[in-house]
């Protein structure tokens, strides 16, 4: 947990603290599953995150990846499937930074998956503006988190993240999909083409159970990775910690100076080098999945065949600058 504070005022209402943000990710290499569970322990003004004082406590993070690009493999465990549900956001469009042209990675170049060597503290500290006890798509929360992401990107020489004009009309699950693709395309990586219905269902199960999801039984996959976070009120918050605050000297207890095997695992999943012959995503959001607080998951999969889709990058492209 990153330093707890006694109370957080959000939109004029007092939100009790401490809270935990849990982040998790799953890594599968050569058929061997490595589960990384990151517990952000509670602390005071000098918390576990490099002595930084944050007003809202954060909880565990984990990730998993399966990288076997030459052989299609079918998972042996069937993930139970429930119909996807999500709480729709309020129909507001946040103020976003002016449109900017991304700096794509030259063809054949290695993307900046490991470009960061140290954590970047959120500037501004969006935890002061966002609630972790429920879905928060307020203008204040979104603007603060976007500004922090812009600051994080500046360390890589990248332009600000510009949200689509229909951001406020997207479900939380669709926002996870879009924000993840915006981080990929900013670095010259291909976007995931769509959200696959069966992957969404498996991801929702993961969000409800606070675990890193995997593709359901029978879903062919050659590469896949998944991330999980709990007690985050907005998908952009999780994107920030996954991408910019996931290395050594962070609250990531599986990423230490002597054991760096779990460092930047969430970032590496988001920036996974997928061929994208058929690359799809599943996302899950449960408003009360983590101890009464929101729980969210994402799964990036290189697949084959023609899975049923429920939301595509192409249909979203009309709203992108």
HUMO-V987343 format. One record per helix or strand of 2 or more residues. SS is the DSSP state (A for helix, B for strand). FROM is the first residue (numbers start at 0). LEN is the number of residues. If there is no record, write none. Layout:
# HUMO-V987343
ss: [SS;SS]
from: [FROM;FROM]
len: [LEN;LEN]
This chain:
# HUMO-V987343
ss: [B;B;B;B;B;B;A;A;A;A;B;A;B;A;A;B;B;B;A]
from: [6;12;21;31;60;72;125;138;166;171;193;196;219;234;264;278;292;308;312]
len: [4;4;8;7;7;2;3;16;3;14;3;13;11;10;6;12;11;4;7]
